[in-house]
Amino acid sequence: MTSLSIVVPTFNEAANIGLVIEGLAATLGDRSWEVIVVDDNSSDGTGDIVRQLAEDRPNVRCLQRIQDRGSASAVHWGVQAAHGETVVVMGGDLRHDPALIPSMLDALKEGSDIASGARPIPANLANRLINLYLGRDLADPLTGFFATSRAFFLRSIPRMQGDAFRVFFDLVHLNRKASLRELPSNVRAPIGGRPLRQTHILWALLCDVISKLSAGLVPPRLVSFVGVGVIGSSVHFSMLYACLAAGAVFWVSQALATIAAMIFNFTINNILTYPTTRLRSGNYYKGLLLYSVIASFGIVANVSTAQLTYVHFKGHTFLAACTGIFIDVIWRFVVSNRLIWGRSSVFRKAAA
């Protein structure tokens, strides 16, 4: 009977996944274990490689997801499919050293609810904010390498979010009183390197915390989309007042401001709100074009609503513009979440 399950979410890890499985085999040896690779329909054949390895290794399994995306939901799938009483979550990009797993298992046997691999990363703003929110002093609150019992994880899944900021962060947040032991890991990850990476971490953290404050009623992705819309409103109002100052009538000014904000919002959402399904190269421009065509209905509603409000309230520019923006943002989220970046994305179907 399998006692240990290793869950590895992957996306385009064809060059690494074989080495990950070899490392697990070398470390775990004669233990009763299995590895479950949850692949998000990688375009580089990661799933095919895992299935080939499984022909000679009966403890290797592949769950290939055709539509769903994201490491958090992938981990949820893997844990639910696991046979072992203990589960270890690790990445498929060789950043996590399998040699640490025996120490994690020892920590669980000694009474810890969760054992994690803590990277030697310098203290930064993201870590300090996360620890403040969690009420803990963790060296690596953003780790993707940890172990716990399958029963413990399954009890938490109904309250966890499939698009959570980090699985470990979500698990610890929901189990604040759980005993947790961090083990030093000698693998460094670029968590505090590039400014764009830090920006993405802080933004994802903020959206996840706001979502949790709403008791999960507002998903992190919607929080992010609306947040980007709020930031984009500065672009909108800058263009609006500039056009009015140049002598344009209100409806023309509102239309130009809406188009400028639309391009800005699409670009930022593509980076921050949908990082796992980000459109690149030619698909970015195709996505922008499709977004523009579909959102044109929202623009009509935006401008019409704003104009009616402007006339009704006798020239209250700010109120009229906000009313139009609200209608437009809700429409764009519903449409883009399904057809541009979501499960029904026309670009995903074309790639398939």
C-alpha atoms as a printed R data frame, in Angstrom:
    type eleno elety resid chain resno       x      y       z
1   ATOM     1    CA   MET     A     1   0.000  0.000   0.000
2   ATOM     2    CA   THR     A     2   1.306  3.464  -0.935
3   ATOM     3    CA   SER     A     3   2.152  5.533   2.126
4   ATOM     4    CA   LEU     A     4   3.600  8.632   0.459
5   ATOM     5    CA   SER     A     5   2.334 10.664  -2.490
6   ATOM     6    CA   ILE     A     6   4.402 13.357  -4.199
7   ATOM     7    CA   VAL     A     7   2.273 15.937  -6.038
8   ATOM     8    CA   VAL     A     8   4.060 17.862  -8.790
9   ATOM     9    CA   PRO     A     9   2.123 20.518 -10.761
10  ATOM    10    CA   THR     A    10   3.703 21.158 -14.151
11  ATOM    11    CA   PHE     A    11   3.435 23.349 -17.205
12  ATOM    12    CA   ASN     A    12   6.053 22.965 -19.940
13  ATOM    13    CA   GLU     A    13   8.589 21.086 -17.831
14  ATOM    14    CA   ALA     A    14   9.586 18.482 -20.448
15  ATOM    15    CA   ALA     A    15  13.281 19.186 -19.881
16  ATOM    16    CA   ASN     A    16  13.034 18.770 -16.111
17  ATOM    17    CA   ILE     A    17  10.324 16.308 -15.111
18  ATOM    18    CA   GLY     A    18  12.385 13.191 -15.868
19  ATOM    19    CA   LEU     A    19  15.201 14.464 -13.649
20  ATOM    20    CA   VAL     A    20  12.710 15.277 -10.888
21  ATOM    21    CA   ILE     A    21  11.364 11.713 -10.929
22  ATOM    22    CA   GLU     A    22  14.891 10.272 -10.992
23  ATOM    23    CA   GLY     A    23  15.793 12.406  -7.990
24  ATOM    24    CA   LEU     A    24  12.741 11.165  -6.104
25  ATOM    25    CA   ALA     A    25  13.602  7.550  -6.887
26  ATOM    26    CA   ALA     A    26  17.193  8.022  -5.712
27  ATOM    27    CA   THR     A    27  16.068  9.656  -2.463
28  ATOM    28    CA   LEU     A    28  13.069  7.525  -1.533
29  ATOM    29    CA   GLY     A    29  14.496  4.195  -2.632
30  ATOM    30    CA   ASP     A    30  12.483  1.267  -1.258
31  ATOM    31    CA   ARG     A    31   9.845  3.381   0.446
32  ATOM    32    CA   SER     A    32   6.261  2.907  -0.640
33  ATOM    33    CA   TRP     A    33   5.659  6.044  -2.683
34  ATOM    34    CA   GLU     A    34   4.047  7.447  -5.806
35  ATOM    35    CA   VAL     A    35   4.465 10.637  -7.791
36  ATOM    36    CA   ILE     A    36   1.430 12.353  -9.295
37  ATOM    37    CA   VAL     A    37   2.281 14.835 -12.021
38  ATOM    38    CA   VAL     A    38  -0.624 17.212 -12.628
39  ATOM    39    CA   ASP     A    39   0.078 18.736 -16.014
40  ATOM    40    CA   ASP     A    40  -1.820 21.738 -17.376
41  ATOM    41    CA   ASN     A    41  -1.827 20.408 -20.947
42  ATOM    42    CA   SER     A    42   1.747 21.489 -21.632
43  ATOM    43    CA   SER     A    43   2.575 22.309 -25.224
44  ATOM    44    CA   ASP     A    44   6.063 20.801 -24.941
45  ATOM    45    CA   GLY     A    45   4.886 17.225 -24.324
46  ATOM    46    CA   THR     A    46   5.466 17.077 -20.563
47  ATOM    47    CA   GLY     A    47   2.452 14.789 -20.130
48  ATOM    48    CA   ASP     A    48   3.699 12.406 -22.829
49  ATOM    49    CA   ILE     A    49   7.083 12.127 -21.133
50  ATOM    50    CA   VAL     A    50   5.463 11.293 -17.797
51  ATOM    51    CA   ARG     A    51   3.291  8.629 -19.400
52  ATOM    52    CA   GLN     A    52   6.354  7.098 -21.061
53  ATOM    53    CA   LEU     A    53   8.129  6.972 -17.708
54  ATOM    54    CA   ALA     A    54   5.057  5.380 -16.174
55  ATOM    55    CA   GLU     A    55   5.404  2.397 -18.533
56  ATOM    56    CA   ASP     A    56   8.489  1.307 -16.566
57  ATOM    57    CA   ARG     A    57   7.551  2.873 -13.235
58  ATOM    58    CA   PRO     A    58   4.092  1.842 -11.946
59  ATOM    59    CA   ASN     A    59   4.325  4.436  -9.168
60  ATOM    60    CA   VAL     A    60   4.383  7.316 -11.688
61  ATOM    61    CA   ARG     A    61   1.010  8.807 -12.586
62  ATOM    62    CA   CYS     A    62  -0.037 11.656 -14.861
63  ATOM    63    CA   LEU     A    63  -3.169 13.769 -14.531
64  ATOM    64    CA   GLN     A    64  -3.407 15.910 -17.648
65  ATOM    65    CA   ARG     A    65  -5.841 18.804 -17.380
66  ATOM    66    CA   ILE     A    66  -7.210 20.045 -20.675
67  ATOM    67    CA   GLN     A    67  -9.011 23.180 -19.524
68  ATOM    68    CA   ASP     A    68  -8.108 24.105 -15.947
69  ATOM    69    CA   ARG     A    69  -4.970 26.120 -15.249
70  ATOM    70    CA   GLY     A    70  -2.951 27.210 -12.223
71  ATOM    71    CA   SER     A    71  -0.644 25.534  -9.737
72  ATOM    72    CA   ALA     A    72  -3.053 25.944  -6.811
73  ATOM    73    CA   SER     A    73  -5.915 24.030  -8.387
74  ATOM    74    CA   ALA     A    74  -3.412 21.521  -9.808
75  ATOM    75    CA   VAL     A    75  -2.223 20.726  -6.287
76  ATOM    76    CA   HIS     A    76  -5.837 20.321  -5.162
77  ATOM    77    CA   TRP     A    77  -6.407 17.805  -7.950
78  ATOM    78    CA   GLY     A    78  -3.244 15.899  -7.103
79  ATOM    79    CA   VAL     A    79  -3.951 15.633  -3.393
80  ATOM    80    CA   GLN     A    80  -7.493 14.429  -4.039
81  ATOM    81    CA   ALA     A    81  -6.148 11.750  -6.397
82  ATOM    82    CA   ALA     A    82  -3.365 10.691  -4.016
83  ATOM    83    CA   HIS     A    83  -3.272  7.224  -2.457
84  ATOM    84    CA   GLY     A    84  -0.752  7.967   0.281
85  ATOM    85    CA   GLU     A    85  -1.499  8.975   3.839
86  ATOM    86    CA   THR     A    86   1.191 11.653   3.554
87  ATOM    87    CA   VAL     A    87   1.515 14.132   0.677
88  ATOM    88    CA   VAL     A    88   4.479 16.202  -0.406
89  ATOM    89    CA   VAL     A    89   4.004 19.139  -2.775
90  ATOM    90    CA   MET     A    90   6.970 20.235  -4.875
91  ATOM    91    CA   GLY     A    91   7.715 21.950  -8.169
92  ATOM    92    CA   GLY     A    92   8.688 20.327 -11.424
93  ATOM    93    CA   ASP     A    93  11.463 22.773 -12.302
94  ATOM    94    CA   LEU     A    94  14.300 21.248 -10.240
95  ATOM    95    CA   ARG     A    95  14.296 24.061  -7.667
96  ATOM    96    CA   HIS     A    96  13.222 21.722  -4.866
97  ATOM    97    CA   ASP     A    97  15.694 19.120  -3.638
98  ATOM    98    CA   PRO     A    98  14.073 15.694  -3.023
99  ATOM    99    CA   ALA     A    99  16.804 14.973  -0.467
100 ATOM   100    CA   LEU     A   100  14.870 17.131   2.015
101 ATOM   101    CA   ILE     A   101  11.778 14.901   1.924
102 ATOM   102    CA   PRO     A   102  12.966 12.331   4.530
103 ATOM   103    CA   SER     A   103  13.543 15.168   7.014
104 ATOM   104    CA   MET     A   104  10.053 16.488   6.266
105 ATOM   105    CA   LEU     A   105   8.572 13.072   6.973
106 ATOM   106    CA   ASP     A   106  10.507 12.880  10.252
107 ATOM   107    CA   ALA     A   107   9.116 16.278  11.266
108 ATOM   108    CA   LEU     A   108   5.568 15.042  10.641
109 ATOM   109    CA   LYS     A   109   6.220 11.891  12.678
110 ATOM   110    CA   GLU     A   110   7.447 14.077  15.521
111 ATOM   111    CA   GLY     A   111   4.103 15.876  15.660
112 ATOM   112    CA   SER     A   112   4.231 18.730  13.170
113 ATOM   113    CA   ASP     A   113   1.097 19.254  11.075
114 ATOM   114    CA   ILE     A   114   3.088 20.808   8.240
115 ATOM   115    CA   ALA     A   115   6.772 20.616   7.337
116 ATOM   116    CA   SER     A   116   8.167 22.994   4.736
117 ATOM   117    CA   GLY     A   117  11.390 23.677   2.899
118 ATOM   118    CA   ALA     A   118  12.543 27.224   3.677
119 ATOM   119    CA   ARG     A   119  14.748 28.868   1.075
120 ATOM   120    CA   PRO     A   120  17.584 31.133   2.237
121 ATOM   121    CA   ILE     A   121  16.001 34.276   0.876
122 ATOM   122    CA   PRO     A   122  16.630 37.763   2.252
123 ATOM   123    CA   ALA     A   123  13.884 39.514   4.198
124 ATOM   124    CA   ASN     A   124  11.716 41.647   1.940
125 ATOM   125    CA   LEU     A   125   8.504 43.619   2.057
126 ATOM   126    CA   ALA     A   126   6.363 40.756   0.723
127 ATOM   127    CA   ASN     A   127   7.577 38.349   3.408
128 ATOM   128    CA   ARG     A   128   7.083 40.868   6.192
129 ATOM   129    CA   LEU     A   129   3.533 41.626   5.092
130 ATOM   130    CA   ILE     A   130   2.668 37.951   4.754
131 ATOM   131    CA   ASN     A   131   4.016 37.099   8.199
132 ATOM   132    CA   LEU     A   132   2.146 40.051   9.677
133 ATOM   133    CA   TYR     A   133  -1.071 38.805   8.108
134 ATOM   134    CA   LEU     A   134  -0.501 35.179   9.152
135 ATOM   135    CA   GLY     A   135   0.632 36.080  12.656
136 ATOM   136    CA   ARG     A   136   3.767 33.958  12.239
137 ATOM   137    CA   ASP     A   137   7.473 34.472  11.782
138 ATOM   138    CA   LEU     A   138   8.285 32.256   8.822
139 ATOM   139    CA   ALA     A   139  11.566 32.391   6.972
140 ATOM   140    CA   ASP     A   140   9.843 31.426   3.708
141 ATOM   141    CA   PRO     A   141   6.068 31.953   3.750
142 ATOM   142    CA   LEU     A   142   5.932 31.603  -0.036
143 ATOM   143    CA   THR     A   143   7.494 28.182  -0.384
144 ATOM   144    CA   GLY     A   144   6.099 25.704  -2.863
145 ATOM   145    CA   PHE     A   145   7.769 22.727  -1.154
146 ATOM   146    CA   PHE     A   146   5.985 21.237   1.854
147 ATOM   147    CA   ALA     A   147   4.574 18.059   3.379
148 ATOM   148    CA   THR     A   148   1.477 17.294   5.400
149 ATOM   149    CA   SER     A   149  -1.023 14.500   5.894
150 ATOM   150    CA   ARG     A   150  -3.526 13.906   3.128
151 ATOM   151    CA   ALA     A   151  -6.373 14.017   5.668
152 ATOM   152    CA   PHE     A   152  -5.195 17.426   6.930
153 ATOM   153    CA   PHE     A   153  -5.080 18.827   3.407
154 ATOM   154    CA   LEU     A   154  -8.445 17.355   2.416
155 ATOM   155    CA   ARG     A   155 -10.127 18.952   5.434
156 ATOM   156    CA   SER     A   156  -8.829 22.308   4.223
157 ATOM   157    CA   ILE     A   157  -9.727 22.029   0.522
158 ATOM   158    CA   PRO     A   158 -13.408 23.072   0.870
159 ATOM   159    CA   ARG     A   159 -12.210 26.420   2.238
160 ATOM   160    CA   MET     A   160  -9.237 26.836  -0.102
161 ATOM   161    CA   GLN     A   161  -9.268 28.829  -3.335
162 ATOM   162    CA   GLY     A   162  -8.409 27.298  -6.672
163 ATOM   163    CA   ASP     A   163  -6.779 30.527  -7.828
164 ATOM   164    CA   ALA     A   164  -5.086 31.273  -4.521
165 ATOM   165    CA   PHE     A   165  -1.889 33.314  -4.285
166 ATOM   166    CA   ARG     A   166   0.097 30.303  -3.030
167 ATOM   167    CA   VAL     A   167  -1.103 26.889  -1.857
168 ATOM   168    CA   PHE     A   168   1.176 26.951   1.180
169 ATOM   169    CA   PHE     A   169   0.038 30.461   2.108
170 ATOM   170    CA   ASP     A   170  -3.608 29.417   1.729
171 ATOM   171    CA   LEU     A   171  -3.101 26.265   3.805
172 ATOM   172    CA   VAL     A   172  -1.330 28.086   6.635
173 ATOM   173    CA   HIS     A   173  -3.875 30.915   6.597
174 ATOM   174    CA   LEU     A   174  -6.722 28.443   7.068
175 ATOM   175    CA   ASN     A   175  -4.866 26.536   9.797
176 ATOM   176    CA   ARG     A   176  -3.306 29.282  11.890
177 ATOM   177    CA   LYS     A   177  -3.055 27.087  14.979
178 ATOM   178    CA   ALA     A   178  -1.390 24.198  13.145
179 ATOM   179    CA   SER     A   179   2.119 23.264  14.201
180 ATOM   180    CA   LEU     A   180   4.589 24.040  11.449
181 ATOM   181    CA   ARG     A   181   8.248 23.209  11.149
182 ATOM   182    CA   GLU     A   182  10.516 24.867   8.614
183 ATOM   183    CA   LEU     A   183  13.542 22.994   7.354
184 ATOM   184    CA   PRO     A   184  16.410 24.828   5.658
185 ATOM   185    CA   SER     A   185  16.582 24.223   1.935
186 ATOM   186    CA   ASN     A   186  19.760 24.880  -0.026
187 ATOM   187    CA   VAL     A   187  17.869 25.772  -3.197
188 ATOM   188    CA   ARG     A   188  17.543 29.429  -4.071
189 ATOM   189    CA   ALA     A   189  14.591 30.766  -6.013
190 ATOM   190    CA   PRO     A   190  14.244 34.191  -7.677
191 ATOM   191    CA   ILE     A   191  11.580 35.374  -5.241
192 ATOM   192    CA   GLY     A   192  13.184 38.683  -4.444
193 ATOM   193    CA   GLY     A   193  15.023 39.440  -7.623
194 ATOM   194    CA   ARG     A   194  13.490 41.385 -10.442
195 ATOM   195    CA   PRO     A   195  11.204 44.329  -9.606
196 ATOM   196    CA   LEU     A   196   8.472 42.895 -11.853
197 ATOM   197    CA   ARG     A   197   8.529 39.691  -9.829
198 ATOM   198    CA   GLN     A   198   8.228 41.614  -6.554
199 ATOM   199    CA   THR     A   199   5.383 43.677  -7.992
200 ATOM   200    CA   HIS     A   200   3.531 40.559  -9.050
201 ATOM   201    CA   ILE     A   201   3.980 38.953  -5.613
202 ATOM   202    CA   LEU     A   202   2.747 42.025  -3.757
203 ATOM   203    CA   TRP     A   203  -0.213 42.442  -6.109
204 ATOM   204    CA   ALA     A   204  -1.211 38.772  -5.864
205 ATOM   205    CA   LEU     A   205  -0.871 38.921  -2.079
206 ATOM   206    CA   LEU     A   206  -3.069 42.023  -1.855
207 ATOM   207    CA   CYS     A   207  -5.774 40.478  -4.053
208 ATOM   208    CA   ASP     A   208  -5.718 37.218  -2.108
209 ATOM   209    CA   VAL     A   209  -5.978 38.989   1.252
210 ATOM   210    CA   ILE     A   210  -8.903 41.128   0.036
211 ATOM   211    CA   SER     A   211 -10.602 37.980  -1.228
212 ATOM   212    CA   LYS     A   212 -10.106 36.277   2.122
213 ATOM   213    CA   LEU     A   213 -11.507 39.314   3.941
214 ATOM   214    CA   SER     A   214 -14.665 38.829   1.862
215 ATOM   215    CA   ALA     A   215 -14.821 35.221   3.122
216 ATOM   216    CA   GLY     A   216 -14.028 34.065  -0.410
217 ATOM   217    CA   LEU     A   217 -17.197 35.575  -1.872
218 ATOM   218    CA   VAL     A   218 -15.109 37.679  -4.260
219 ATOM   219    CA   PRO     A   219 -12.435 35.516  -5.943
220 ATOM   220    CA   PRO     A   220  -8.877 36.871  -6.180
221 ATOM   221    CA   ARG     A   221  -9.116 37.109  -9.955
222 ATOM   222    CA   LEU     A   222 -12.136 39.404  -9.791
223 ATOM   223    CA   VAL     A   223 -10.392 41.494  -7.124
224 ATOM   224    CA   SER     A   224  -7.384 41.818  -9.421
225 ATOM   225    CA   PHE     A   225  -9.483 42.670 -12.478
226 ATOM   226    CA   VAL     A   226 -11.403 45.367 -10.622
227 ATOM   227    CA   GLY     A   227  -8.190 46.617  -9.027
228 ATOM   228    CA   VAL     A   228  -6.564 47.005 -12.426
229 ATOM   229    CA   GLY     A   229  -9.704 48.823 -13.543
230 ATOM   230    CA   VAL     A   230  -9.389 51.215 -10.609
231 ATOM   231    CA   ILE     A   231  -5.765 51.932 -11.501
232 ATOM   232    CA   GLY     A   232  -6.766 52.276 -15.138
233 ATOM   233    CA   SER     A   233  -9.276 54.928 -14.160
234 ATOM   234    CA   SER     A   234  -6.347 57.334 -13.753
235 ATOM   235    CA   VAL     A   235  -5.605 56.809 -17.433
236 ATOM   236    CA   HIS     A   236  -9.286 57.269 -18.188
237 ATOM   237    CA   PHE     A   237  -9.666 60.542 -16.311
238 ATOM   238    CA   SER     A   238  -6.358 61.925 -17.571
239 ATOM   239    CA   MET     A   239  -7.506 61.399 -21.149
240 ATOM   240    CA   LEU     A   240 -11.044 62.591 -20.395
241 ATOM   241    CA   TYR     A   241 -10.064 65.917 -18.880
242 ATOM   242    CA   ALA     A   242  -7.328 66.452 -21.462
243 ATOM   243    CA   CYS     A   243  -9.858 66.050 -24.278
244 ATOM   244    CA   LEU     A   244 -12.361 68.324 -22.545
245 ATOM   245    CA   ALA     A   245  -9.665 70.914 -22.035
246 ATOM   246    CA   ALA     A   246  -8.871 70.674 -25.749
247 ATOM   247    CA   GLY     A   247 -12.492 71.571 -26.543
248 ATOM   248    CA   ALA     A   248 -13.950 68.154 -27.381
249 ATOM   249    CA   VAL     A   249 -17.592 67.487 -26.445
250 ATOM   250    CA   PHE     A   250 -18.179 65.142 -23.546
251 ATOM   251    CA   TRP     A   251 -19.235 62.014 -25.436
252 ATOM   252    CA   VAL     A   252 -16.185 62.174 -27.715
253 ATOM   253    CA   SER     A   253 -13.903 62.750 -24.726
254 ATOM   254    CA   GLN     A   254 -15.503 59.829 -22.867
255 ATOM   255    CA   ALA     A   255 -15.109 57.533 -25.884
256 ATOM   256    CA   LEU     A   256 -11.410 58.351 -26.345
257 ATOM   257    CA   ALA     A   257 -10.745 57.987 -22.616
258 ATOM   258    CA   THR     A   258 -12.511 54.618 -22.581
259 ATOM   259    CA   ILE     A   259 -10.430 53.282 -25.481
260 ATOM   260    CA   ALA     A   260  -7.154 54.412 -23.894
261 ATOM   261    CA   ALA     A   261  -8.097 52.829 -20.559
262 ATOM   262    CA   MET     A   262  -9.182 49.646 -22.329
263 ATOM   263    CA   ILE     A   263  -5.749 49.130 -23.898
264 ATOM   264    CA   PHE     A   264  -4.054 49.858 -20.573
265 ATOM   265    CA   ASN     A   265  -6.324 47.496 -18.623
266 ATOM   266    CA   PHE     A   266  -5.929 44.669 -21.145
267 ATOM   267    CA   THR     A   267  -2.147 44.881 -20.978
268 ATOM   268    CA   ILE     A   268  -1.937 44.970 -17.174
269 ATOM   269    CA   ASN     A   269  -4.539 42.225 -16.721
270 ATOM   270    CA   ASN     A   270  -2.604 40.067 -19.154
271 ATOM   271    CA   ILE     A   271   0.422 40.383 -16.862
272 ATOM   272    CA   LEU     A   272  -1.013 40.491 -13.344
273 ATOM   273    CA   THR     A   273  -4.496 38.949 -13.386
274 ATOM   274    CA   TYR     A   274  -3.863 36.070 -15.779
275 ATOM   275    CA   PRO     A   275  -0.160 35.172 -15.458
276 ATOM   276    CA   THR     A   276  -0.749 31.435 -16.060
277 ATOM   277    CA   THR     A   277  -2.702 32.024 -19.291
278 ATOM   278    CA   ARG     A   278  -0.875 35.143 -20.429
279 ATOM   279    CA   LEU     A   279  -1.113 35.897 -24.137
280 ATOM   280    CA   ARG     A   280   2.273 36.413 -25.750
281 ATOM   281    CA   SER     A   281   3.659 37.571 -29.084
282 ATOM   282    CA   GLY     A   282   1.057 37.408 -31.836
283 ATOM   283    CA   ASN     A   283  -1.643 36.117 -29.511
284 ATOM   284    CA   TYR     A   284  -1.341 39.295 -27.459
285 ATOM   285    CA   TYR     A   285  -2.363 41.455 -30.404
286 ATOM   286    CA   LYS     A   286  -5.044 38.988 -31.476
287 ATOM   287    CA   GLY     A   287  -6.337 38.994 -27.917
288 ATOM   288    CA   LEU     A   288  -6.346 42.780 -27.814
289 ATOM   289    CA   LEU     A   289  -8.254 42.872 -31.088
290 ATOM   290    CA   LEU     A   290 -10.820 40.332 -29.877
291 ATOM   291    CA   TYR     A   291 -11.070 42.126 -26.551
292 ATOM   292    CA   SER     A   292 -11.689 45.390 -28.398
293 ATOM   293    CA   VAL     A   293 -14.433 43.890 -30.554
294 ATOM   294    CA   ILE     A   294 -16.236 42.216 -27.664
295 ATOM   295    CA   ALA     A   295 -15.715 45.162 -25.327
296 ATOM   296    CA   SER     A   296 -17.184 47.496 -27.920
297 ATOM   297    CA   PHE     A   297 -20.567 46.504 -26.524
298 ATOM   298    CA   GLY     A   298 -19.325 47.565 -23.118
299 ATOM   299    CA   ILE     A   299 -18.011 50.802 -24.560
300 ATOM   300    CA   VAL     A   300 -21.428 51.593 -26.041
301 ATOM   301    CA   ALA     A   301 -23.046 50.879 -22.678
302 ATOM   302    CA   ASN     A   302 -20.309 52.889 -20.944
303 ATOM   303    CA   VAL     A   303 -20.640 55.983 -23.102
304 ATOM   304    CA   SER     A   304 -24.457 55.808 -23.262
305 ATOM   305    CA   THR     A   305 -24.819 55.363 -19.511
306 ATOM   306    CA   ALA     A   306 -22.269 58.060 -18.796
307 ATOM   307    CA   GLN     A   307 -23.975 60.490 -21.196
308 ATOM   308    CA   LEU     A   308 -27.416 59.859 -19.664
309 ATOM   309    CA   THR     A   309 -25.991 60.324 -16.184
310 ATOM   310    CA   TYR     A   310 -24.141 63.461 -17.278
311 ATOM   311    CA   VAL     A   311 -27.319 65.005 -18.698
312 ATOM   312    CA   HIS     A   312 -29.540 63.860 -15.819
313 ATOM   313    CA   PHE     A   313 -27.241 65.247 -13.141
314 ATOM   314    CA   LYS     A   314 -26.537 68.388 -15.160
315 ATOM   315    CA   GLY     A   315 -22.856 68.101 -15.906
316 ATOM   316    CA   HIS     A   316 -21.457 66.048 -13.021
317 ATOM   317    CA   THR     A   317 -18.499 64.750 -15.026
318 ATOM   318    CA   PHE     A   318 -16.944 62.543 -12.353
319 ATOM   319    CA   LEU     A   319 -20.202 60.787 -11.416
320 ATOM   320    CA   ALA     A   320 -21.128 60.247 -15.062
321 ATOM   321    CA   ALA     A   321 -17.734 58.780 -15.910
322 ATOM   322    CA   CYS     A   322 -17.759 56.457 -12.869
323 ATOM   323    CA   THR     A   323 -21.182 55.115 -13.807
324 ATOM   324    CA   GLY     A   324 -19.985 54.294 -17.312
325 ATOM   325    CA   ILE     A   325 -16.781 52.693 -16.009
326 ATOM   326    CA   PHE     A   326 -18.691 50.430 -13.594
327 ATOM   327    CA   ILE     A   327 -20.919 49.042 -16.351
328 ATOM   328    CA   ASP     A   328 -17.939 48.546 -18.642
329 ATOM   329    CA   VAL     A   329 -15.675 46.790 -16.081
330 ATOM   330    CA   ILE     A   330 -18.288 44.199 -15.116
331 ATOM   331    CA   TRP     A   331 -19.026 43.420 -18.754
332 ATOM   332    CA   ARG     A   332 -15.349 43.076 -19.642
333 ATOM   333    CA   PHE     A   333 -14.599 40.766 -16.745
334 ATOM   334    CA   VAL     A   334 -17.391 38.364 -17.641
335 ATOM   335    CA   VAL     A   335 -16.432 38.295 -21.322
336 ATOM   336    CA   SER     A   336 -12.642 38.215 -21.033
337 ATOM   337    CA   ASN     A   337 -12.603 35.702 -18.195
338 ATOM   338    CA   ARG     A   338 -14.388 33.240 -20.454
339 ATOM   339    CA   LEU     A   339 -13.252 33.960 -23.987
340 ATOM   340    CA   ILE     A   340  -9.831 35.593 -23.720
341 ATOM   341    CA   TRP     A   341  -8.017 34.010 -20.767
342 ATOM   342    CA   GLY     A   342 -10.442 31.485 -19.270
343 ATOM   343    CA   ARG     A   343 -11.429 27.872 -19.876
344 ATOM   344    CA   SER     A   344 -13.329 28.736 -23.070
345 ATOM   345    CA   SER     A   345 -10.480 30.809 -24.520
346 ATOM   346    CA   VAL     A   346 -10.446 30.748 -28.300
347 ATOM   347    CA   PHE     A   347  -6.641 30.827 -28.176
348 ATOM   348    CA   ARG     A   348  -6.485 27.669 -26.080
349 ATOM   349    CA   LYS     A   349  -8.817 25.898 -28.489
350 ATOM   350    CA   ALA     A   350  -6.731 27.051 -31.453
351 ATOM   351    CA   ALA     A   351  -3.557 25.733 -29.789
352 ATOM   352    CA   ALA     A   352  -5.218 22.392 -29.168
